[in-house]
């Protein structure tokens, strides 16, 4: 780890308590005094999400006033339960805010686009989680039963017709589709550069997920491909793209956007690597997901690619080769083998190097000083989080 890290590797992520992001002239028509801190942005984001849920509930009742069959709650209620009050870290809106603030957003304006992007990011994140849980056959998320499992149980409890698993998957797919539609509805009202960047982000997310699914099926263990999947599926849409969207909302100059993009690329890599570590060695009480899921599913992660190279050939072939299938009983064995082979240590070193490169990217560009300080703090918190 780097010398400036002030937390243990198990520290949890907490949003920095950023204060004023700059001083706007009230007479300046481009200044926006309604958003001055991440707390302001998140408050306005929650207000907008409330409006989305309210509108959906009203439309839902107009089209079909009776309660849903089989399900214990209809989609607008489910959406509100997962979005409000927030159960997650709100990391993507936080990154979007600091991209905007670093690009002098409080002086340049664009707060409405910023808030719309933050709310859209939360909705698209929900879409991605719900669909990802179906693909991974995950039973829990954030310590709660996943949508497809909950719907399947409702099907059983109701004595409904058909296959409960298929029913649960169908409900989750539709629910995720609704979240994505509402996200696009918000993004569509933003300026054209934001809409183009938004589309690019979603294409990356889909491509990364596709590579993840096909790579697991093909038992891919090559390191460069694993890093590409991690960047596309996790790092880009969690860190790099939200920062970029925030900067675009502020009308950032090219040099500013480039500095934030480099920072986001390296920090996104660190985020994805930490995700891999938590997937293998994380505490389920903190992550909200069972430990070892990535090993059981054979996901083409950087850790498994490293393990394929680091383990003695006979052990690598036994656990990770063409015929290797990781069973629940074998998870602790493989965890110990990977640790002993130095996989965890090398990954922690790579995370440290990515954090250093991210922070160096902030030097020299015309970025707002307090935002830079907050981005440096965020880099440490994200890289050494425990959930």
C-alpha positions as CSV (number, residue, x, y, z in Angstrom):
1,X,0.0,0.0,0.0
2,X,1.1,3.6,-0.5
3,X,2.4,5.5,2.5
4,X,-0.4,8.0,2.5
5,X,-3.1,5.4,3.1
6,X,-4.7,6.2,6.5
7,X,-7.1,3.3,6.7
8,X,-6.8,-0.5,7.0
9,X,-7.5,-2.6,4.0
10,X,-10.8,-3.5,5.5
11,X,-12.0,0.1,5.8
12,X,-15.5,0.8,4.4
13,X,-16.3,3.4,1.8
14,X,-17.8,6.6,3.2
15,X,-18.5,9.6,1.0
16,X,-16.2,12.5,1.7
17,X,-17.8,15.4,3.5
18,X,-17.0,18.0,0.8
19,X,-17.9,21.6,1.5
20,X,-18.1,24.5,-0.9
21,X,-16.8,23.5,-4.3
22,X,-16.1,27.1,-5.4
23,X,-17.4,30.6,-5.1
24,X,-20.0,31.6,-7.6
25,X,-20.9,35.2,-8.4
26,X,-24.7,35.5,-7.9
27,X,-24.8,38.0,-10.7
28,X,-23.2,35.4,-13.1
29,X,-26.0,33.9,-15.2
30,X,-24.0,30.7,-15.6
31,X,-23.4,30.2,-11.9
32,X,-25.6,27.7,-10.1
33,X,-25.9,28.1,-6.3
34,X,-28.3,25.2,-5.8
35,X,-25.4,22.6,-5.9
36,X,-22.3,23.4,-3.8
37,X,-21.3,20.1,-2.3
38,X,-21.9,16.4,-2.9
39,X,-24.5,16.4,-0.2
40,X,-26.4,19.0,-2.2
41,X,-26.1,16.9,-5.4
42,X,-27.2,13.8,-3.6
43,X,-30.2,15.6,-2.1
44,X,-31.3,16.8,-5.5
45,X,-30.7,13.4,-7.0
46,X,-33.0,11.8,-4.4
47,X,-35.6,14.4,-5.1
48,X,-35.5,13.6,-8.8
49,X,-35.6,9.9,-8.1
50,X,-38.7,10.5,-5.9
51,X,-40.3,12.3,-8.8
52,X,-39.5,9.4,-11.1
53,X,-41.1,6.9,-8.7
54,X,-44.1,9.2,-8.1
55,X,-44.7,9.6,-11.9
56,X,-44.4,5.8,-12.4
57,X,-46.8,5.0,-9.7
58,X,-49.4,7.4,-11.1
59,X,-49.0,6.0,-14.6
60,X,-49.1,2.5,-13.3
61,X,-52.4,3.1,-11.5
62,X,-54.0,4.7,-14.5
63,X,-53.2,1.8,-16.8
64,X,-53.9,-1.0,-14.3
65,X,-55.5,0.1,-10.9
66,X,-55.7,-3.5,-9.4
67,X,-52.8,-4.9,-7.4
68,X,-50.4,-7.2,-9.3
69,X,-50.9,-10.9,-9.6
70,X,-48.5,-13.2,-7.7
71,X,-46.1,-10.4,-6.8
72,X,-46.2,-8.8,-3.3
73,X,-45.4,-5.4,-4.8
74,X,-45.7,-3.8,-8.2
75,X,-42.7,-2.4,-10.1
76,X,-43.0,1.3,-9.0
77,X,-42.9,0.2,-5.4
78,X,-40.0,-2.2,-6.0
79,X,-38.1,0.6,-7.7
80,X,-38.7,3.0,-4.8
81,X,-37.7,0.3,-2.2
82,X,-34.3,-0.3,-4.0
83,X,-33.5,3.4,-4.8
84,X,-34.9,5.3,-1.7
85,X,-33.8,5.5,0.9
86,X,-30.4,4.7,-0.5
87,X,-29.0,1.3,0.4
88,X,-25.9,1.6,-1.7
89,X,-22.8,3.8,-1.6
90,X,-24.0,6.3,-4.3
91,X,-20.5,6.1,-5.7
92,X,-21.3,6.9,-9.3
93,X,-23.2,10.1,-8.4
94,X,-20.4,11.1,-6.1
95,X,-17.8,10.6,-8.9
96,X,-20.1,12.5,-11.3
97,X,-20.3,15.4,-8.8
98,X,-16.6,15.7,-8.3
99,X,-16.0,15.5,-12.1
100,X,-18.4,18.5,-12.4
101,X,-16.8,20.3,-9.4
102,X,-13.2,19.7,-10.6
103,X,-14.2,21.2,-14.0
104,X,-15.4,24.4,-12.1
105,X,-19.0,23.5,-12.4
106,X,-20.3,25.8,-9.7
107,X,-19.0,28.8,-11.8
108,X,-19.7,27.4,-15.2
109,X,-23.2,25.9,-14.5
110,X,-24.8,22.7,-15.7
111,X,-26.2,21.6,-12.3
112,X,-29.4,20.4,-13.8
113,X,-27.6,18.1,-16.2
114,X,-25.4,17.0,-13.4
115,X,-28.4,16.0,-11.2
116,X,-30.1,14.3,-14.1
117,X,-27.0,12.3,-14.9
118,X,-26.6,11.3,-11.2
119,X,-30.2,10.0,-11.0
120,X,-29.8,8.2,-14.3
121,X,-26.6,6.6,-13.1
122,X,-28.4,5.2,-10.0
123,X,-31.1,3.8,-12.2
124,X,-28.7,2.2,-14.7
125,X,-26.8,0.7,-11.8
126,X,-29.9,-0.9,-10.5
127,X,-30.6,-2.2,-14.0
128,X,-27.1,-3.7,-14.2
129,X,-27.3,-5.3,-10.8
130,X,-30.7,-6.9,-11.3
131,X,-29.7,-8.4,-14.7
132,X,-26.2,-9.4,-13.3
133,X,-27.9,-11.2,-10.5
134,X,-29.9,-13.3,-12.9
135,X,-26.8,-14.1,-15.0
136,X,-24.8,-15.1,-11.9
137,X,-27.7,-16.9,-10.2
138,X,-27.0,-14.8,-7.1
139,X,-29.3,-15.2,-4.1
140,X,-28.4,-12.0,-2.3
141,X,-27.5,-8.4,-3.0
142,X,-26.6,-5.8,-0.4
143,X,-27.7,-8.3,2.2
144,X,-31.2,-8.6,0.6
145,X,-32.8,-11.3,-1.4
146,X,-32.2,-10.7,-5.1
147,X,-35.2,-9.7,-7.3
148,X,-35.4,-12.9,-9.3
149,X,-35.2,-15.1,-6.2
150,X,-37.8,-13.0,-4.4
151,X,-40.2,-13.2,-7.3
152,X,-39.7,-17.0,-7.6
153,X,-40.6,-17.4,-3.9
154,X,-43.7,-15.3,-4.4
155,X,-44.6,-17.6,-7.3
156,X,-44.3,-20.7,-5.0
157,X,-46.1,-19.0,-2.2
158,X,-49.0,-18.2,-4.5
159,X,-49.2,-21.7,-5.9
160,X,-48.9,-20.1,-9.3
161,X,-48.9,-21.8,-12.7
162,X,-45.6,-22.5,-14.4
163,X,-41.9,-22.7,-13.5
164,X,-41.0,-20.5,-10.5
165,X,-37.4,-20.0,-11.7
166,X,-38.5,-18.9,-15.1
167,X,-41.1,-16.6,-13.6
168,X,-38.5,-15.0,-11.3
169,X,-36.0,-14.5,-14.1
170,X,-38.7,-12.9,-16.3
171,X,-39.8,-10.5,-13.5
172,X,-36.2,-9.5,-12.9
173,X,-35.5,-8.9,-16.6
174,X,-38.6,-6.7,-16.9
175,X,-37.8,-4.8,-13.7
176,X,-34.3,-4.1,-14.9
177,X,-35.6,-3.0,-18.3
178,X,-37.9,-0.5,-16.6
179,X,-35.0,0.9,-14.6
180,X,-33.0,1.3,-17.8
181,X,-35.9,3.0,-19.5
182,X,-36.2,5.5,-16.7
183,X,-32.5,6.2,-16.8
184,X,-32.7,6.9,-20.5
185,X,-35.6,9.2,-20.0
186,X,-33.5,11.3,-17.7
187,X,-30.5,11.2,-20.0
188,X,-32.5,12.2,-23.1
189,X,-33.2,15.6,-21.6
190,X,-29.4,16.4,-21.2
191,X,-27.2,18.2,-23.6
192,X,-26.0,16.3,-26.8
193,X,-22.4,15.7,-25.6
194,X,-23.8,14.1,-22.4
195,X,-26.2,11.9,-24.4
196,X,-23.4,10.7,-26.6
197,X,-21.1,9.9,-23.7
198,X,-24.0,8.1,-22.0
199,X,-24.6,5.9,-25.0
200,X,-20.9,5.1,-25.1
201,X,-20.9,4.1,-21.4
202,X,-23.9,1.7,-21.9
203,X,-22.2,0.1,-24.9
204,X,-19.1,-0.5,-22.8
205,X,-21.1,-1.9,-20.0
206,X,-22.9,-4.4,-22.3
207,X,-19.7,-5.4,-24.1
208,X,-17.9,-5.9,-20.8
209,X,-20.8,-8.1,-19.5
210,X,-20.8,-10.1,-22.7
211,X,-17.1,-10.7,-22.5
212,X,-17.6,-11.8,-18.8
213,X,-20.3,-14.3,-19.7
214,X,-18.5,-15.8,-22.7
215,X,-15.1,-15.8,-21.0
216,X,-16.5,-17.8,-18.1
217,X,-18.1,-20.3,-20.5
218,X,-14.8,-20.6,-22.5
219,X,-12.7,-20.9,-19.3
220,X,-10.6,-17.9,-20.3
221,X,-7.7,-17.2,-18.0
222,X,-5.5,-14.8,-20.0
223,X,-4.5,-11.7,-18.0
224,X,-4.9,-9.0,-20.6
225,X,-8.4,-10.0,-21.5
226,X,-9.3,-10.2,-17.9
227,X,-8.1,-6.7,-17.4
228,X,-10.1,-5.5,-20.4
229,X,-13.3,-7.1,-19.0
230,X,-12.8,-5.5,-15.6
231,X,-12.3,-2.1,-17.2
232,X,-15.4,-2.3,-19.4
233,X,-17.7,-4.0,-17.0
234,X,-16.8,-2.4,-13.8
235,X,-14.2,0.4,-13.7
236,X,-15.4,2.5,-16.7
237,X,-19.1,2.8,-15.7
238,X,-18.3,3.2,-12.0
239,X,-15.5,5.7,-12.0
240,X,-14.2,6.9,-15.4
241,X,-17.5,7.6,-17.1
242,X,-19.4,9.2,-14.2
243,X,-16.4,11.6,-13.9
244,X,-16.5,12.3,-17.6
245,X,-20.2,12.9,-17.5
246,X,-19.8,15.4,-14.6
247,X,-17.1,17.2,-16.5
248,X,-19.2,17.4,-19.6
249,X,-22.1,18.8,-17.6
250,X,-19.8,21.7,-16.6
251,X,-18.6,22.2,-20.2
252,X,-15.0,21.2,-19.3
253,X,-12.1,22.3,-21.4
254,X,-10.3,19.4,-23.2
255,X,-7.2,19.5,-20.9
256,X,-9.5,19.2,-17.8
257,X,-11.5,16.4,-19.4
258,X,-8.3,14.5,-20.3
259,X,-6.8,14.8,-16.8
260,X,-10.0,13.5,-15.3
261,X,-10.2,10.7,-17.8
262,X,-6.7,9.5,-17.0
263,X,-7.5,9.7,-13.3
264,X,-10.7,7.7,-13.8
265,X,-9.1,5.1,-16.0
266,X,-6.5,4.2,-13.3
267,X,-8.9,4.5,-10.4
268,X,-11.4,2.4,-12.3
269,X,-8.8,-0.3,-12.6
270,X,-8.1,-0.1,-8.9
271,X,-11.8,-0.3,-8.2
272,X,-12.2,-3.4,-10.4
273,X,-9.2,-5.1,-8.8
274,X,-10.6,-4.5,-5.3
275,X,-13.9,-6.0,-6.5
276,X,-12.0,-9.1,-7.6
277,X,-10.4,-9.3,-4.1
278,X,-13.7,-8.9,-2.3
279,X,-15.2,-11.6,-4.6
280,X,-12.6,-14.1,-3.4
281,X,-11.7,-13.0,0.1
282,X,-14.4,-10.5,1.1
283,X,-16.5,-10.6,4.2
284,X,-20.1,-11.5,3.2
285,X,-21.4,-9.4,6.1
286,X,-19.8,-6.4,4.5
287,X,-20.1,-7.1,0.8
288,X,-23.7,-8.4,1.0
289,X,-22.8,-11.3,-1.3
290,X,-21.5,-14.8,-0.6
291,X,-17.7,-15.1,-0.7
292,X,-16.2,-17.2,-3.4
293,X,-18.9,-16.7,-6.0
294,X,-16.4,-15.6,-8.6
295,X,-14.4,-18.8,-8.1
296,X,-17.5,-21.0,-8.3
297,X,-18.7,-19.4,-11.5
298,X,-15.3,-19.4,-13.1
299,X,-15.5,-15.7,-13.9
300,X,-12.5,-14.5,-16.1
301,X,-11.2,-12.2,-13.4
302,X,-7.7,-10.7,-13.1
303,X,-7.2,-12.8,-10.0
304,X,-8.0,-16.1,-11.7
305,X,-5.7,-15.1,-14.6
306,X,-2.9,-14.3,-12.1
307,X,-3.6,-17.6,-10.3
308,X,-3.3,-19.6,-13.5
309,X,0.2,-18.2,-14.0
310,X,1.3,-18.3,-10.4
311,X,0.2,-21.7,-9.2
312,X,2.3,-24.8,-9.8
313,X,1.3,-26.3,-13.2
314,X,-0.4,-29.4,-11.7
315,X,-2.5,-27.3,-9.2
316,X,-3.3,-24.7,-11.9
317,X,-4.6,-27.5,-14.2
318,X,-6.5,-29.2,-11.4
319,X,-8.3,-26.1,-10.3
320,X,-8.3,-23.7,-13.2
321,X,-7.5,-25.9,-16.3
322,X,-9.8,-27.1,-19.1
323,X,-11.5,-29.6,-16.8
324,X,-11.2,-27.7,-13.6
325,X,-14.5,-27.1,-11.8
326,X,-14.4,-25.3,-8.5
327,X,-16.9,-26.8,-6.0
328,X,-18.0,-25.1,-2.7
329,X,-15.7,-27.4,-0.8
330,X,-12.7,-26.4,-2.9
331,X,-13.2,-22.7,-2.5
332,X,-11.2,-22.4,0.8
333,X,-8.5,-24.6,-0.7
334,X,-8.2,-22.3,-3.8
335,X,-8.3,-19.2,-1.6
336,X,-5.3,-20.5,0.4
337,X,-3.4,-21.6,-2.7
338,X,-3.8,-18.2,-4.3
339,X,-2.7,-16.4,-1.2
340,X,0.3,-18.6,-0.8
341,X,1.3,-18.1,-4.5
342,X,1.3,-14.3,-3.9
343,X,-1.8,-13.5,-6.0
344,X,-3.3,-11.3,-3.3
345,X,-0.1,-9.5,-2.5
346,X,0.6,-8.7,-6.2
347,X,-2.9,-7.5,-6.7
348,X,-2.6,-5.2,-3.7
349,X,0.6,-3.8,-5.2
350,X,-1.1,-3.2,-8.5
351,X,-3.9,-1.4,-6.7
352,X,-1.4,0.9,-5.0
353,X,0.3,1.6,-8.3
354,X,-3.0,2.5,-10.0
355,X,-3.9,4.8,-7.2
356,X,-0.6,6.6,-7.5
357,X,-1.0,7.0,-11.3
358,X,-4.6,8.3,-10.8
359,X,-3.5,10.9,-8.3
360,X,-0.5,12.0,-10.5
361,X,-3.0,12.6,-13.3
362,X,-4.6,15.4,-11.2
363,X,-1.3,17.4,-11.1
364,X,-0.9,20.3,-13.5
365,X,-4.4,20.5,-15.0
366,X,-6.7,23.5,-14.4
367,X,-8.8,21.6,-11.8
368,X,-10.6,23.2,-8.8
369,X,-8.3,22.7,-5.8
370,X,-10.8,21.4,-3.3
371,X,-12.2,19.0,-5.8
372,X,-8.7,17.6,-6.4
373,X,-8.2,17.1,-2.7
374,X,-11.5,15.2,-2.5
375,X,-10.6,13.1,-5.5
376,X,-7.4,12.1,-3.9
377,X,-9.3,11.1,-0.7
378,X,-11.8,9.2,-2.8
379,X,-9.0,7.3,-4.5
380,X,-7.8,5.9,-1.2
381,X,-11.3,5.1,0.0
382,X,-12.3,3.3,-3.2
383,X,-9.1,1.3,-3.5
384,X,-9.1,0.0,0.0
385,X,-12.8,-0.4,0.7
386,X,-14.3,-3.6,2.2
387,X,-17.7,-3.6,0.5
